[in-house]
């Protein structure tokens, strides 16, 4: 229930932009993305079906897209935040 209310707060711009960008997007989003990359690579190294390994690797994509969309929708979002979120998303897609 807490997770859904915090997702709602992020989506509707009730979370301060500073927290949304630096803490949620860059810190937690990067940590989650790195974890999914690591687990996906470990599964691949253990000779698990590559489709499963890629599926685990791509689990971070919906979270990444959600966080970037929240930054873009935020009423206080300025050019630096939108550009930073787009650049971060591009980097996560490369990794």
DOVONU-646223 format. One record per residue: residue number from 1; residue in three letters; x, y, z of N, C-alpha, C, CB in turn. Coordinates in steps of 0.05 Angstrom, whole numbers, padded with zeros to 5 digits. Glycine has a CB too. Example, Ala and Ser with C-alpha at 12.3 -4.5 7.8 and 13.67 -1.06 7.14 Angstrom:
REM residues 2
<nr=1	rest=ALA	n.px=00264	n.py=-00114	n.pz=00156	ca.px=00246	ca.py=-00090	ca.pz=00156	c.px=00264	c.py=-00066	c.pz=00156	cb.px=00226	cb.py=-00089	cb.pz=00181>;
<nr=2	rest=SER	n.px=00257	n.py=-00045	n.pz=00142	ca.px=00273	ca.py=-00021	ca.pz=00143	c.px=00258	c.py=00001	c.pz=00157	cb.px=00282	cb.py=-00012	cb.pz=00114>;
END
This chain:
REM residues 95
<nr=1	rest=UNK	n.px=00016	n.py=-00024	n.pz=00000	ca.px=00000	ca.py=00000	ca.pz=00000	c.px=00017	c.py=00025	c.pz=00000	cb.px=-00019	cb.py=00000	cb.pz=00024>;
<nr=2	rest=UNK	n.px=00039	n.py=00024	n.pz=00016	ca.px=00057	ca.py=00048	ca.pz=00017	c.px=00070	c.py=00052	c.pz=-00010	cb.px=00079	cb.py=00044	cb.pz=00039>;
<nr=3	rest=UNK	n.px=00078	n.py=00030	n.pz=-00024	ca.px=00090	ca.py=00032	ca.pz=-00050	c.px=00072	c.py=00046	c.pz=-00070	cb.px=00099	cb.py=00005	cb.pz=-00060>;
<nr=4	rest=UNK	n.px=00046	n.py=00038	n.pz=-00070	ca.px=00027	ca.py=00049	ca.pz=-00089	c.px=00022	c.py=00079	c.pz=-00083	cb.px=00001	cb.py=00034	cb.pz=-00088>;
<nr=5	rest=UNK	n.px=00021	n.py=00086	n.pz=-00057	ca.px=00017	ca.py=00114	ca.pz=-00051	c.px=00041	c.py=00131	c.pz=-00059	cb.px=00011	cb.py=00118	cb.pz=-00021>;
<nr=6	rest=UNK	n.px=00065	n.py=00120	n.pz=-00056	ca.px=00089	ca.py=00135	ca.pz=-00063	c.px=00091	c.py=00137	c.pz=-00094	cb.px=00114	cb.py=00122	cb.pz=-00052>;
<nr=7	rest=UNK	n.px=00082	n.py=00116	n.pz=-00108	ca.px=00082	ca.py=00117	ca.pz=-00137	c.px=00062	c.py=00139	c.pz=-00146	cb.px=00075	cb.py=00090	cb.pz=-00149>;
<nr=8	rest=UNK	n.px=00039	n.py=00140	n.pz=-00133	ca.px=00019	ca.py=00160	ca.pz=-00139	c.px=00030	c.py=00188	c.pz=-00134	cb.px=-00007	cb.py=00155	cb.pz=-00122>;
<nr=9	rest=UNK	n.px=00044	n.py=00191	n.pz=-00112	ca.px=00055	ca.py=00217	ca.pz=-00105	c.px=00076	c.py=00226	c.pz=-00126	cb.px=00068	cb.py=00217	cb.pz=-00077>;
<nr=10	rest=UNK	n.px=00092	n.py=00207	n.pz=-00135	ca.px=00112	ca.py=00213	ca.pz=-00156	c.px=00099	c.py=00221	c.pz=-00182	cb.px=00132	cb.py=00190	cb.pz=-00160>;
<nr=11	rest=UNK	n.px=00079	n.py=00205	n.pz=-00190	ca.px=00066	ca.py=00209	ca.pz=-00216	c.px=00051	c.py=00236	c.pz=-00217	cb.px=00046	cb.py=00186	cb.pz=-00221>;
<nr=12	rest=UNK	n.px=00040	n.py=00244	n.pz=-00195	ca.px=00024	ca.py=00269	ca.pz=-00194	c.px=00040	c.py=00293	c.pz=-00185	cb.px=00000	cb.py=00265	cb.pz=-00177>;
<nr=13	rest=UNK	n.px=00066	n.py=00290	n.pz=-00182	ca.px=00083	ca.py=00313	ca.pz=-00176	c.px=00083	c.py=00322	c.pz=-00147	cb.px=00075	cb.py=00336	cb.pz=-00193>;
<nr=14	rest=UNK	n.px=00075	n.py=00304	n.pz=-00129	ca.px=00074	ca.py=00312	ca.pz=-00100	c.px=00101	c.py=00307	c.pz=-00086	cb.px=00052	cb.py=00296	cb.pz=-00086>;
<nr=15	rest=UNK	n.px=00119	n.py=00292	n.pz=-00099	ca.px=00145	ca.py=00288	ca.pz=-00089	c.px=00163	c.py=00311	c.pz=-00098	cb.px=00157	cb.py=00261	cb.pz=-00098>;
<nr=16	rest=UNK	n.px=00179	n.py=00324	n.pz=-00080	ca.px=00196	ca.py=00346	ca.pz=-00089	c.px=00214	c.py=00337	c.pz=-00112	cb.px=00212	cb.py=00356	cb.pz=-00065>;
<nr=17	rest=UNK	n.px=00217	n.py=00354	n.pz=-00131	ca.px=00234	ca.py=00348	ca.pz=-00155	c.px=00262	c.py=00340	c.pz=-00147	cb.px=00234	cb.py=00372	cb.pz=-00174>;
<nr=18	rest=UNK	n.px=00273	n.py=00353	n.pz=-00128	ca.px=00301	ca.py=00346	ca.pz=-00119	c.px=00302	c.py=00317	c.pz=-00110	cb.px=00310	cb.py=00365	cb.pz=-00096>;
<nr=19	rest=UNK	n.px=00283	n.py=00308	n.pz=-00094	ca.px=00283	ca.py=00280	ca.pz=-00085	c.px=00277	c.py=00261	c.pz=-00108	cb.px=00262	cb.py=00276	cb.pz=-00063>;
<nr=20	rest=UNK	n.px=00258	n.py=00269	n.pz=-00125	ca.px=00251	ca.py=00252	ca.pz=-00147	c.px=00275	c.py=00248	c.pz=-00166	cb.px=00227	cb.py=00264	cb.pz=-00163>;
<nr=21	rest=UNK	n.px=00289	n.py=00269	n.pz=-00173	ca.px=00311	ca.py=00267	ca.pz=-00192	c.px=00336	c.py=00254	c.pz=-00179	cb.px=00319	cb.py=00295	cb.pz=-00202>;
<nr=22	rest=UNK	n.px=00346	n.py=00265	n.pz=-00157	ca.px=00371	ca.py=00256	ca.pz=-00146	c.px=00368	c.py=00229	c.pz=-00131	cb.px=00383	cb.py=00276	cb.pz=-00128>;
<nr=23	rest=UNK	n.px=00349	n.py=00227	n.pz=-00113	ca.px=00346	ca.py=00203	ca.pz=-00097	c.px=00333	c.py=00180	c.pz=-00112	cb.px=00330	cb.py=00209	cb.pz=-00072>;
<nr=24	rest=UNK	n.px=00310	n.py=00185	n.pz=-00124	ca.px=00294	ca.py=00164	ca.pz=-00136	c.px=00306	c.py=00156	c.pz=-00163	cb.px=00265	cb.py=00172	cb.pz=-00140>;
<nr=25	rest=UNK	n.px=00310	n.py=00175	n.pz=-00181	ca.px=00319	ca.py=00168	ca.pz=-00208	c.px=00349	c.py=00160	c.pz=-00208	cb.px=00315	cb.py=00192	cb.pz=-00226>;
<nr=26	rest=UNK	n.px=00366	n.py=00178	n.pz=-00199	ca.px=00395	ca.py=00173	ca.pz=-00202	c.px=00405	c.py=00153	c.pz=-00181	cb.px=00410	cb.py=00199	cb.pz=-00198>;
<nr=27	rest=UNK	n.px=00397	n.py=00154	n.pz=-00156	ca.px=00408	ca.py=00136	ca.pz=-00136	c.px=00393	c.py=00109	c.pz=-00137	cb.px=00405	cb.py=00148	cb.pz=-00108>;
<nr=28	rest=UNK	n.px=00368	n.py=00108	n.pz=-00131	ca.px=00353	ca.py=00083	ca.pz=-00129	c.px=00350	c.py=00070	c.pz=-00157	cb.px=00326	cb.py=00087	cb.pz=-00116>;
<nr=29	rest=UNK	n.px=00344	n.py=00087	n.pz=-00177	ca.px=00340	ca.py=00076	ca.pz=-00204	c.px=00366	c.py=00064	c.pz=-00214	cb.px=00331	cb.py=00098	cb.pz=-00223>;
<nr=30	rest=UNK	n.px=00389	n.py=00077	n.pz=-00210	ca.px=00414	ca.py=00066	ca.pz=-00219	c.px=00421	c.py=00040	c.pz=-00203	cb.px=00436	cb.py=00086	cb.pz=-00215>;
<nr=31	rest=UNK	n.px=00416	n.py=00040	n.pz=-00177	ca.px=00421	ca.py=00017	ca.pz=-00161	c.px=00404	c.py=-00007	c.pz=-00171	cb.px=00416	cb.py=00022	cb.pz=-00131>;
<nr=32	rest=UNK	n.px=00379	n.py=-00003	n.pz=-00175	ca.px=00361	ca.py=-00024	ca.pz=-00185	c.px=00369	c.py=-00033	c.pz=-00213	cb.px=00332	cb.py=-00014	cb.pz=-00185>;
<nr=33	rest=UNK	n.px=00376	n.py=-00015	n.pz=-00230	ca.px=00385	ca.py=-00022	ca.pz=-00257	c.px=00410	c.py=-00038	c.pz=-00256	cb.px=00389	cb.py=00004	cb.pz=-00274>;
<nr=34	rest=UNK	n.px=00429	n.py=-00030	n.pz=-00240	ca.px=00454	ca.py=-00045	ca.pz=-00237	c.px=00450	c.py=-00073	c.pz=-00225	cb.px=00473	cb.py=-00030	cb.pz=-00219>;
<nr=35	rest=UNK	n.px=00431	n.py=-00075	n.pz=-00206	ca.px=00425	ca.py=-00101	ca.pz=-00195	c.px=00413	c.py=-00120	c.pz=-00216	cb.px=00406	cb.py=-00098	cb.pz=-00172>;
<nr=36	rest=UNK	n.px=00395	n.py=-00110	n.pz=-00232	ca.px=00382	ca.py=-00126	ca.pz=-00253	c.px=00403	c.py=-00134	c.pz=-00274	cb.px=00359	cb.py=-00111	cb.pz=-00266>;
<nr=37	rest=UNK	n.px=00421	n.py=-00117	n.pz=-00281	ca.px=00442	ca.py=-00124	ca.pz=-00300	c.px=00460	c.py=-00146	c.pz=-00288	cb.px=00459	cb.py=-00099	cb.pz=-00307>;
<nr=38	rest=UNK	n.px=00467	n.py=-00143	n.pz=-00263	ca.px=00484	ca.py=-00163	ca.pz=-00250	c.px=00470	c.py=-00190	c.pz=-00249	cb.px=00491	cb.py=-00153	cb.pz=-00222>;
<nr=39	rest=UNK	n.px=00445	n.py=-00190	n.pz=-00240	ca.px=00431	ca.py=-00216	ca.pz=-00238	c.px=00427	c.py=-00228	c.pz=-00265	cb.px=00403	cb.py=-00212	cb.pz=-00225>;
<nr=40	rest=UNK	n.px=00421	n.py=-00212	n.pz=-00285	ca.px=00418	ca.py=-00222	ca.pz=-00313	c.px=00444	c.py=-00235	c.pz=-00323	cb.px=00409	cb.py=-00200	cb.pz=-00331>;
<nr=41	rest=UNK	n.px=00466	n.py=-00221	n.pz=-00318	ca.px=00492	ca.py=-00232	ca.pz=-00326	c.px=00500	c.py=-00257	c.pz=-00311	cb.px=00514	cb.py=-00211	cb.pz=-00322>;
<nr=42	rest=UNK	n.px=00493	n.py=-00258	n.pz=-00285	ca.px=00499	ca.py=-00283	ca.pz=-00270	c.px=00482	c.py=-00306	c.pz=-00280	cb.px=00493	cb.py=-00278	cb.pz=-00240>;
<nr=43	rest=UNK	n.px=00457	n.py=-00301	n.pz=-00287	ca.px=00440	ca.py=-00322	ca.pz=-00298	c.px=00452	c.py=-00332	c.pz=-00324	cb.px=00412	cb.py=-00313	cb.pz=-00302>;
<nr=44	rest=UNK	n.px=00460	n.py=-00313	n.pz=-00341	ca.px=00472	ca.py=-00321	ca.pz=-00367	c.px=00498	c.py=-00337	c.pz=-00363	cb.px=00478	cb.py=-00296	cb.pz=-00383>;
<nr=45	rest=UNK	n.px=00514	n.py=-00329	n.pz=-00343	ca.px=00539	ca.py=-00343	ca.pz=-00337	c.px=00534	c.py=-00371	c.pz=-00327	cb.px=00556	cb.py=-00327	cb.pz=-00317>;
<nr=46	rest=UNK	n.px=00511	n.py=-00375	n.pz=-00313	ca.px=00504	ca.py=-00401	ca.pz=-00302	c.px=00490	c.py=-00418	c.pz=-00323	cb.px=00486	cb.py=-00398	cb.pz=-00278>;
<nr=47	rest=UNK	n.px=00490	n.py=-00409	n.pz=-00348	ca.px=00478	ca.py=-00424	ca.pz=-00371	c.px=00448	c.py=-00427	c.pz=-00368	cb.px=00491	cb.py=-00451	cb.pz=-00373>;
<nr=48	rest=UNK	n.px=00435	n.py=-00408	n.pz=-00355	ca.px=00406	ca.py=-00408	ca.pz=-00355	c.px=00396	c.py=-00399	c.pz=-00382	cb.px=00395	cb.py=-00389	cb.pz=-00332>;
<nr=49	rest=UNK	n.px=00372	n.py=-00407	n.pz=-00389	ca.px=00362	ca.py=-00400	ca.pz=-00416	c.px=00366	c.py=-00370	c.pz=-00421	cb.px=00331	cb.py=-00407	cb.pz=-00417>;
<nr=50	rest=UNK	n.px=00378	n.py=-00362	n.pz=-00443	ca.px=00383	ca.py=-00334	ca.pz=-00449	c.px=00358	c.py=-00316	c.pz=-00448	cb.px=00397	cb.py=-00331	cb.pz=-00475>;
<nr=51	rest=UNK	n.px=00335	n.py=-00327	n.pz=-00455	ca.px=00310	ca.py=-00312	ca.pz=-00455	c.px=00304	c.py=-00304	c.pz=-00426	cb.px=00287	cb.py=-00328	cb.pz=-00467>;
<nr=52	rest=UNK	n.px=00308	n.py=-00322	n.pz=-00407	ca.px=00304	ca.py=-00315	ca.pz=-00379	c.px=00324	c.py=-00295	c.pz=-00369	cb.px=00306	cb.py=-00341	cb.pz=-00361>;
<nr=53	rest=UNK	n.px=00349	n.py=-00298	n.pz=-00377	ca.px=00369	ca.py=-00278	ca.pz=-00369	c.px=00363	c.py=-00251	c.pz=-00380	cb.px=00397	cb.py=-00287	cb.pz=-00378>;
<nr=54	rest=UNK	n.px=00355	n.py=-00249	n.pz=-00405	ca.px=00347	ca.py=-00223	ca.pz=-00417	c.px=00322	c.py=-00212	c.pz=-00404	cb.px=00343	cb.py=-00226	cb.pz=-00447>;
<nr=55	rest=UNK	n.px=00304	n.py=-00230	n.pz=-00397	ca.px=00279	ca.py=-00221	ca.pz=-00383	c.px=00285	c.py=-00208	c.pz=-00357	cb.px=00260	cb.py=-00244	cb.pz=-00379>;
<nr=56	rest=UNK	n.px=00303	n.py=-00220	n.pz=-00341	ca.px=00311	ca.py=-00208	ca.pz=-00316	c.px=00326	c.py=-00182	c.pz=-00320	cb.px=00329	cb.py=-00228	cb.pz=-00300>;
<nr=57	rest=UNK	n.px=00343	n.py=-00182	n.pz=-00340	ca.px=00358	ca.py=-00157	ca.pz=-00346	c.px=00339	c.py=-00134	c.pz=-00353	cb.px=00377	cb.py=-00162	cb.pz=-00370>;
<nr=58	rest=UNK	n.px=00318	n.py=-00140	n.pz=-00368	ca.px=00299	ca.py=-00120	ca.pz=-00377	c.px=00278	c.py=-00113	c.pz=-00356	cb.px=00285	cb.py=-00129	cb.pz=-00402>;
<nr=59	rest=UNK	n.px=00278	n.py=-00126	n.pz=-00333	ca.px=00258	ca.py=-00119	ca.pz=-00312	c.px=00261	c.py=-00090	c.pz=-00303	cb.px=00261	cb.py=-00138	cb.pz=-00289>;
<nr=60	rest=UNK	n.px=00284	n.py=-00079	n.pz=-00305	ca.px=00289	ca.py=-00051	ca.pz=-00296	c.px=00276	c.py=-00031	c.pz=-00315	cb.px=00318	cb.py=-00046	cb.pz=-00293>;
<nr=61	rest=UNK	n.px=00271	n.py=-00038	n.pz=-00340	ca.px=00261	ca.py=-00019	ca.pz=-00360	c.px=00235	c.py=-00005	c.pz=-00352	cb.px=00258	cb.py=-00033	cb.pz=-00386>;
<nr=62	rest=UNK	n.px=00215	n.py=-00020	n.pz=-00343	ca.px=00190	ca.py=-00006	ca.pz=-00334	c.px=00195	c.py=00014	c.pz=-00311	cb.px=00169	cb.py=-00026	cb.pz=-00326>;
<nr=63	rest=UNK	n.px=00212	n.py=00007	n.pz=-00293	ca.px=00218	ca.py=00024	ca.pz=-00270	c.px=00232	c.py=00049	c.pz=-00281	cb.px=00236	cb.py=00010	cb.pz=-00249>;
<nr=64	rest=UNK	n.px=00252	n.py=00046	n.pz=-00299	ca.px=00266	ca.py=00068	ca.pz=-00310	c.px=00247	c.py=00087	c.pz=-00325	cb.px=00288	cb.py=00058	cb.pz=-00329>;
<nr=65	rest=UNK	n.px=00230	n.py=00075	n.pz=-00342	ca.px=00211	ca.py=00092	ca.pz=-00357	c.px=00192	c.py=00107	c.pz=-00339	cb.px=00195	cb.py=00074	cb.pz=-00377>;
<nr=66	rest=UNK	n.px=00183	n.py=00094	n.pz=-00318	ca.px=00165	ca.py=00107	ca.pz=-00298	c.px=00178	c.py=00131	c.pz=-00285	cb.px=00156	cb.py=00087	cb.pz=-00277>;
<nr=67	rest=UNK	n.px=00203	n.py=00127	n.pz=-00276	ca.px=00217	ca.py=00149	ca.pz=-00262	c.px=00223	c.py=00172	c.pz=-00281	cb.px=00243	cb.py=00138	cb.pz=-00250>;
<nr=68	rest=UNK	n.px=00231	n.py=00166	n.pz=-00305	ca.px=00236	ca.py=00188	ca.pz=-00325	c.px=00210	c.py=00202	c.pz=-00331	cb.px=00249	cb.py=00176	cb.pz=-00351>;
<nr=69	rest=UNK	n.px=00188	n.py=00188	n.pz=-00335	ca.px=00162	ca.py=00201	ca.pz=-00340	c.px=00154	c.py=00218	c.pz=-00317	cb.px=00141	cb.py=00179	cb.pz=-00346>;
<nr=70	rest=UNK	n.px=00159	n.py=00209	n.pz=-00292	ca.px=00152	ca.py=00225	ca.pz=-00269	c.px=00168	c.py=00251	c.pz=-00268	cb.px=00157	cb.py=00209	cb.pz=-00243>;
<nr=71	rest=UNK	n.px=00193	n.py=00250	n.pz=-00275	ca.px=00209	ca.py=00275	ca.pz=-00276	c.px=00198	c.py=00293	c.pz=-00297	cb.px=00239	cb.py=00269	cb.pz=-00281>;
<nr=72	rest=UNK	n.px=00192	n.py=00283	n.pz=-00321	ca.px=00182	ca.py=00299	ca.pz=-00343	c.px=00155	c.py=00311	c.pz=-00336	cb.px=00180	cb.py=00283	cb.pz=-00368>;
<nr=73	rest=UNK	n.px=00138	n.py=00297	n.pz=-00322	ca.px=00111	ca.py=00307	ca.pz=-00315	c.px=00111	c.py=00326	c.pz=-00292	cb.px=00093	cb.py=00284	cb.pz=-00309>;
<nr=74	rest=UNK	n.px=00133	n.py=00327	n.pz=-00276	ca.px=00133	ca.py=00343	ca.pz=-00252	c.px=00129	c.py=00372	c.pz=-00259	cb.px=00160	cb.py=00340	cb.pz=-00237>;
<nr=75	rest=UNK	n.px=00111	n.py=00386	n.pz=-00244	ca.px=00105	ca.py=00414	ca.pz=-00250	c.px=00129	c.py=00433	c.pz=-00248	cb.px=00083	cb.py=00424	cb.pz=-00232>;
<nr=76	rest=UNK	n.px=00148	n.py=00426	n.pz=-00231	ca.px=00172	ca.py=00443	ca.pz=-00227	c.px=00195	c.py=00435	c.pz=-00244	cb.px=00180	cb.py=00443	cb.pz=-00198>;
<nr=77	rest=UNK	n.px=00191	n.py=00415	n.pz=-00262	ca.px=00214	ca.py=00405	ca.pz=-00278	c.px=00224	c.py=00426	c.pz=-00297	cb.px=00205	cb.py=00380	cb.pz=-00294>;
<nr=78	rest=UNK	n.px=00249	n.py=00431	n.pz=-00296	ca.px=00262	ca.py=00450	ca.pz=-00313	c.px=00278	c.py=00435	c.pz=-00334	cb.px=00281	cb.py=00470	cb.pz=-00297>;
<nr=79	rest=UNK	n.px=00290	n.py=00449	n.pz=-00352	ca.px=00305	ca.py=00436	ca.pz=-00374	c.px=00327	c.py=00418	c.pz=-00364	cb.px=00317	cb.py=00458	cb.pz=-00392>;
<nr=80	rest=UNK	n.px=00341	n.py=00426	n.pz=-00343	ca.px=00363	ca.py=00410	ca.pz=-00333	c.px=00353	c.py=00383	c.pz=-00323	cb.px=00378	cb.py=00424	cb.pz=-00310>;
<nr=81	rest=UNK	n.px=00330	n.py=00382	n.pz=-00310	ca.px=00319	ca.py=00357	ca.pz=-00300	c.px=00310	c.py=00339	c.pz=-00322	cb.px=00296	cb.py=00363	cb.pz=-00280>;
<nr=82	rest=UNK	n.px=00297	n.py=00351	n.pz=-00342	ca.px=00287	ca.py=00334	ca.pz=-00364	c.px=00310	c.py=00324	c.pz=-00381	cb.px=00268	cb.py=00351	cb.pz=-00382>;
<nr=83	rest=UNK	n.px=00330	n.py=00340	n.pz=-00386	ca.px=00354	ca.py=00332	ca.pz=-00401	c.px=00369	c.py=00311	c.pz=-00386	cb.px=00372	cb.py=00356	cb.pz=-00408>;
<nr=84	rest=UNK	n.px=00372	n.py=00315	n.pz=-00360	ca.px=00387	ca.py=00295	ca.pz=-00343	c.px=00372	c.py=00269	c.pz=-00342	cb.px=00390	cb.py=00306	cb.pz=-00315>;
<nr=85	rest=UNK	n.px=00346	n.py=00269	n.pz=-00340	ca.px=00330	ca.py=00244	ca.pz=-00340	c.px=00332	c.py=00230	c.pz=-00366	cb.px=00301	cb.py=00250	cb.pz=-00333>;
<nr=86	rest=UNK	n.px=00331	n.py=00245	n.pz=-00388	ca.px=00333	ca.py=00232	ca.pz=-00415	c.px=00361	c.py=00221	c.pz=-00419	cb.px=00327	cb.py=00253	cb.pz=-00437>;
<nr=87	rest=UNK	n.px=00382	n.py=00235	n.pz=-00410	ca.px=00409	ca.py=00225	ca.pz=-00413	c.px=00413	c.py=00200	c.pz=-00395	cb.px=00430	cb.py=00246	cb.pz=-00405>;
<nr=88	rest=UNK	n.px=00402	n.py=00200	n.pz=-00371	ca.px=00404	ca.py=00177	ca.pz=-00353	c.px=00390	c.py=00152	c.pz=-00366	cb.px=00392	cb.py=00183	cb.pz=-00326>;
<nr=89	rest=UNK	n.px=00367	n.py=00157	n.pz=-00378	ca.px=00352	ca.py=00135	ca.pz=-00391	c.px=00369	c.py=00124	c.pz=-00414	cb.px=00325	cb.py=00144	cb.pz=-00400>;
<nr=90	rest=UNK	n.px=00381	n.py=00141	n.pz=-00430	ca.px=00397	ca.py=00132	ca.pz=-00452	c.px=00421	c.py=00116	c.pz=-00442	cb.px=00408	cb.py=00156	cb.pz=-00469>;
<nr=91	rest=UNK	n.px=00433	n.py=00124	n.pz=-00420	ca.px=00455	ca.py=00108	ca.pz=-00409	c.px=00446	c.py=00081	c.pz=-00399	cb.px=00469	cb.py=00124	cb.pz=-00386>;
<nr=92	rest=UNK	n.px=00423	n.py=00080	n.pz=-00386	ca.px=00413	ca.py=00055	ca.pz=-00376	c.px=00406	c.py=00036	c.pz=-00399	cb.px=00389	cb.py=00059	cb.pz=-00358>;
<nr=93	rest=UNK	n.px=00397	n.py=00047	n.pz=-00421	ca.px=00391	ca.py=00029	ca.pz=-00444	c.px=00416	c.py=00018	c.pz=-00456	cb.px=00375	cb.py=00045	cb.pz=-00465>;
<nr=94	rest=UNK	n.px=00438	n.py=00032	n.pz=-00455	ca.px=00463	ca.py=00022	ca.pz=-00466	c.px=00475	c.py=00000	c.pz=-00448	cb.px=00484	cb.py=00045	cb.pz=-00468>;
<nr=95	rest=UNK	n.px=00472	n.py=00004	n.pz=-00422	ca.px=00482	ca.py=-00016	ca.pz=-00403	c.px=00462	c.py=-00038	c.pz=-00402	cb.px=00486	cb.py=-00004	cb.pz=-00374>;
END
